[in-house]
Structures are given as C-alpha cells and as structure tokens.
Amino acid sequence: MNFRRPALRGEVPEAGDRWRRGPATTRTISGMYSPQRDTDEHIAVESLFGAFQVLVHVRETSPVRWLYLDH
C-alpha cells in the first residue's frame, strides 16, 4: 500500500491550502448506508483542516459483516 504525504497538515501549494482551509460539504457514511437517506448524510464544515485530523480515502468496498453482541 502506498501512502502519500498528509495533505491536511503537510506543506501544499497555495491552491491546495485554500481548498483545505475553505468551507466544504462532506458525506459521512457510517453504519448502514441507505440511498433514501443520502442527502441526510451530508454535513457542512467551515474547513477540512479544522474539522478533521486525518482523512482516509479507501478505494475498496466490501459486504457488511454484522457484529452481534451477546448481552
């Protein structure tokens, strides 16, 4: 797996700095994704730089594996 220098905290050209410090809309998918709720999963942030310590983009999908907890 190849890792690049962190773009959120590392040095980047001016255009990249404007992108990470400007307002952004993100889509958060956690738990179960439902296409009917897609618009509810978007959040607005003042900047990616201020909202996140780390951004990870994984170019892989896999089936859900349910976690069952015994109580």
C-alpha positions as CSV (number, residue, x, y, z in Angstrom):
1,M,0.0,0.0,0.0
2,N,1.4,3.4,-0.9
3,F,0.9,6.4,1.4
4,R,1.4,10.0,0.3
5,R,2.5,12.9,2.5
6,P,-0.5,14.1,4.5
7,A,-2.3,16.9,2.6
8,L,-4.2,18.2,5.6
9,R,-1.2,19.1,7.7
10,G,1.8,18.9,5.4
11,E,3.1,21.6,3.0
12,V,1.0,22.1,-0.1
13,P,0.8,24.7,-2.9
14,E,-1.4,27.7,-2.3
15,A,-4.3,26.3,-4.2
16,G,-4.3,23.2,-2.0
17,D,-4.1,25.3,1.1
18,R,-7.2,27.3,0.0
19,W,-9.0,24.1,-0.7
20,R,-8.3,22.5,2.8
21,R,-9.0,25.7,4.7
22,G,-12.2,26.7,2.8
23,P,-15.7,25.7,3.5
24,A,-16.7,22.2,2.4
25,T,-19.5,19.7,2.3
26,T,-18.7,16.1,3.2
27,R,-20.7,12.9,3.1
28,T,-20.3,10.7,6.1
29,I,-21.2,7.1,5.7
30,S,-21.1,5.2,8.9
31,G,-23.1,2.2,10.0
32,M,-25.5,1.3,7.3
33,Y,-25.8,3.3,4.1
34,S,-29.3,3.9,2.8
35,P,-29.7,5.6,-0.6
36,Q,-33.0,7.0,0.6
37,R,-31.2,9.0,3.3
38,D,-28.2,10.1,1.1
39,T,-29.0,13.8,1.4
40,D,-29.2,13.4,5.2
41,E,-25.6,12.1,5.3
42,H,-24.1,15.4,4.1
43,I,-22.6,17.8,6.6
44,A,-21.2,21.3,6.1
45,V,-17.9,22.2,7.8
46,E,-16.0,25.5,8.0
47,S,-12.9,23.8,6.7
48,L,-11.5,20.3,6.2
49,F,-8.4,21.4,8.1
50,G,-10.4,22.4,11.1
51,A,-12.9,19.6,11.0
52,F,-10.6,16.6,10.6
53,Q,-7.2,15.4,12.0
54,V,-7.0,12.7,9.3
55,L,-8.8,12.0,6.1
56,V,-8.6,8.5,4.7
57,H,-10.0,7.5,1.3
58,V,-10.2,3.8,0.8
59,R,-10.8,2.7,-2.7
60,E,-12.4,-0.6,-1.7
61,T,-15.8,-1.7,-0.8
62,S,-16.8,-4.9,0.9
63,P,-20.0,-6.6,2.1
64,V,-21.3,-5.7,5.6
65,R,-20.3,-8.1,8.3
66,W,-22.7,-7.6,11.2
67,L,-21.3,-7.6,14.8
68,Y,-23.5,-9.5,17.1
69,L,-23.2,-8.7,20.8
70,D,-24.3,-11.2,23.5
71,H,-25.9,-9.5,26.4
